[in-house]
């Protein structure tokens, strides 16, 4: 039944409308603080939509029209993800200043939630390949569950 509700509630948003708000209006309103606010907003969105697995994260990116996300490597204290696909390429083609801080913040918070370790991320844009590498790092010594017990 939930699957049917998803289909009924799913609507297509024109790319132009998405780009207009995301890459034109928000930077105009937020100014120089745009990247910092979008990173924080991504973390806030992740708290509202906690995901338990990386597969759920990649599915969420598809549904939210953030792009195609895949894990390309993981080490003991960092993970590299690749954001690509049509939406990413369109944003990079249409606006040389497109920022992916919202996605980076969202991923950082999801990884923090999943690993229960403080996590941060940053992105590296490859305009030639029309992709964005997102690097997430976490501190294996700083568990968030310890903080939650104190609160």
Order of alpha helices (4+ residues) and beta strands (2+ residues): alpha-alpha-alpha-alpha-alpha-beta-beta-alpha-alpha-beta-beta-alpha
